[in-house]
Amino acid sequence: MEKKIVVIGMGYVGIPCAALLADVKGFDVTGVQRRSERSGWKIECLNSGKNPFEGEEPGLSELIARVVKKGSFRVTDDISVCQEADTILIDVQTPTDENRIPQYLSLRQVCAGIGKHMKKGTLVILESTVAPGTTQNIVQHILEENSGLKAGEDFYLAFSYERVMPGKLIEYIVNLPRVVGGIDAKSTELTVELYRRIVKAEITPTECLTAELAKTVENAYRDVNSAFANEMALVCENMGVNVFKLREIINSRHDRHMHLPGAGVGGHCLPKDTWLLRYGLAEYGVENAETDLIALARRVNDSMPIHMSRLVERALAEKAREVAGSRVAILGVAYLEDSDDTRNTPALPLIAALQARGAEMIAHDPYVKRFPELTIPLTSSLEQALKGADCAAIVTKHRPYYEMDIEWARSLMRTPVIVDGRNVLVADKVVAAGFLYHGIGKG
């Protein structure tokens, strides 16, 4: 018997998950995507069998083409398709606002829509990262209110978080361990059974709150480690030491793993999951939980694009140039190398800081084609970006920047200054080519 699955939210999680499920014999999958100026174009793109992501995603284009061709996957903007679904996956964004409060407008709207259309016996799985307690305190309540059904009796509900990363979407869904937390034993059992069809790694069943906490704590852990690396980079700059050589020495011991420092920490998860964790604690009435460390780590990581702007200012000053009136080429606006994902990219606060100082700027990215939030020109031509520039600031370690001909770059720029935020270039070679070179973590 054919199982009908609906995946709501065609983003970096929803698309690969939907395509993998559609490749399973006996599964028929419909993706739901809101039709908007920013993302509505994905509907036609996916229905034509094409991959909407510009970055490198091994296997995804072939998978999408295959499941669309065989008729087991299509996309619509009509949430009423939920009325035929046996399983519904929710993969919408859950951002935080400037006050670090979760913004669940999309999540609430989607849950209300599901509730109005879902049938008895449906399994609903929340994959979006949320504050601990959200699945039962918000999602379950909205589903019950709009459906007239009772969770655990008339329908089933679970939280199972994603661990994807642009550039490795399929690999991480298939090969990384999965955590499943249902609101009851039956919800957990059904969800584990579904993921076993596409996940080759271990699947750990637990209860809902533990699964929600696991996601936010895991990302807070990563954020703290990144903050330590970034802070040590600042120490090394002041001490005249190369932090990357220091990192090699530390990590030569097999049980040490100092993270890489850089121009900032971006992506959909790390910049917000610390605040989701803290918000969940507050909502649960936990008053004595000390979470100062993770909050401080977040502030350290948020400060790195500002530090990058100061390096640009310092380097230009060494060439007797003011930031005001100088042309700065921002190399990379995606938050992650060789991807087109711009969510919470450190490029934006860097650009804002330099704009406030009067810099003229242009951005280059080989993968990003659409970026409505960008306030400066965006080009896919590295030559256009570098021509007449007084400083090239490397924000993302895209492969083309490693391969850049330094002599060629020097011939294009008005002032030979490079500020390397990702340890992309070899300082000695850049200096030998006539550049003034500054890099994060390089004293």
Buried (B, 14 or more C-beta within 10 A) or exposed (E): EEBBBBBBBBBBBBBBBBBBBBBBEEBBBBBBBBEEEEBBBBBEBBBEBBBBBBBBBEBBBEBBBBBBEEEBBBBBEEBEBBBBBBBBBBBBBBBBEEEBEBEBEBBBBBBBBBBBBBBEEBBBBBBBBBBBBBBBBBBBEBBBEBBEBEBBEBBBBBBBBBBBBBBBBBBBBBEBEBBBBBBBEBBBBBBBEBBEBBBEBEBBBBBBBEBBBBBBBBBBEBBBBBBBBBBBBBBBBEEEBBBBEBBEEEEEEEEEEBBBBBBBBBBBBBBBBBBBBBBBBEBBEEEEEEBEEBBBBBEBBBBBBBBBBBBBBEBBEEEEBEBEEBBBBBBBBBBBBBBBBBBBBBBBBBBEBBBEBEBBBBBBBBBBEEBEEBEBEBEEEBEBBBBBBBBBBBBBBBEBBEEBEBEEBBEBBBBBBBBBBBBBBEBEEBBEBEBBBBBBBBE
